[in-house]
Amino acid sequence: MRAIYLAIPLSAAFALAACGGNSDESSAPKTTDEVIAEAGKLVKPQPGKYTTQAKMIDFSVPGLPKEQADRMKAMMGDVAGKNSSYCLTKEEAEKGFEESVRKLGEGEGGQKCTFDKFEADGGKLDAVLSCTGKGGAKGTMKMKGTVTPTSNTMHMDMTQEAAAIPGGSMHMEMEMTSTRTGDCS
């Protein structure tokens, strides 16, 4: 799906958080097949036009001077505060979430991600991804939310550690909601 209906333009979320790393989950990572089978348990979305709204809950970069941190928070808040729309085609809706989950596990921009946890049951999702990236970057992305055929809400909590980050780490927490607003034009 172009903009994964789970309320996550996930590529944007990963780009913003530069996901990577270790999670606090103690079980072995899920295989791709296990995750895809679990994603198949989610309700399929209806095709149509969706509007996504993101709300920044927390954005922090310990070790960054206060002035720079305030500018970054303002920038991230501006990005998160804007609505975006997309059209989910009939073909994309029929595929459900399996292909989106596969792509998420593959990562983007040289990242390698694993699912430490992925549990889906009808309209509920609870997942934890660990990713590693270029330059030794590593981090975790936790997602928990609900999905219906016409809307969803997802809470995401992301951390990253990398030498390129002032202070060595960052944290971002946000909530995203997507709602079907009509047919595609």
KAGI-V526421 format. One record per backbone hydrogen bond with DSSP energy under -1.0 kcal/mol. CO is the residue of the C=O (numbers start at 1). NH is the residue of the N-H. If there is no record, write none. Layout:
BEGIN
co:CO nh:NH
co:CO nh:NH
END
This chain:
BEGIN
co:4 nh:8
co:8 nh:10
co:9 nh:12
co:9 nh:13
co:10 nh:14
co:11 nh:15
co:12 nh:16
co:13 nh:17
co:14 nh:18
co:31 nh:35
co:32 nh:36
co:33 nh:37
co:34 nh:38
co:35 nh:39
co:36 nh:40
co:38 nh:41
co:39 nh:42
co:48 nh:88
co:49 nh:181
co:50 nh:86
co:51 nh:179
co:52 nh:84
co:53 nh:177
co:55 nh:175
co:58 nh:173
co:60 nh:171
co:61 nh:64
co:65 nh:69
co:66 nh:70
co:67 nh:71
co:68 nh:72
co:69 nh:73
co:70 nh:74
co:71 nh:75
co:72 nh:76
co:73 nh:77
co:74 nh:78
co:75 nh:79
co:76 nh:80
co:77 nh:81
co:84 nh:52
co:86 nh:50
co:88 nh:48
co:89 nh:93
co:90 nh:94
co:91 nh:95
co:93 nh:96
co:97 nh:101
co:98 nh:102
co:99 nh:103
co:100 nh:104
co:101 nh:105
co:102 nh:106
co:105 nh:113
co:112 nh:132
co:114 nh:130
co:115 nh:30
co:117 nh:128
co:119 nh:126
co:121 nh:123
co:121 nh:124
co:122 nh:43
co:123 nh:147
co:124 nh:121
co:125 nh:145
co:126 nh:119
co:127 nh:143
co:128 nh:116
co:128 nh:117
co:129 nh:141
co:130 nh:114
co:131 nh:21
co:131 nh:139
co:132 nh:112
co:133 nh:136
co:134 nh:137
co:137 nh:133
co:138 nh:161
co:139 nh:131
co:140 nh:159
co:141 nh:129
co:142 nh:157
co:143 nh:127
co:144 nh:155
co:145 nh:125
co:146 nh:153
co:149 nh:46
co:150 nh:180
co:151 nh:148
co:152 nh:178
co:153 nh:146
co:154 nh:176
co:155 nh:144
co:156 nh:174
co:157 nh:142
co:158 nh:172
co:159 nh:140
co:160 nh:170
co:161 nh:138
co:162 nh:165
co:165 nh:168
co:168 nh:162
co:170 nh:160
co:171 nh:60
co:172 nh:158
co:173 nh:57
co:173 nh:58
co:174 nh:156
co:175 nh:55
co:176 nh:154
co:177 nh:53
co:178 nh:152
co:179 nh:51
co:182 nh:49
END
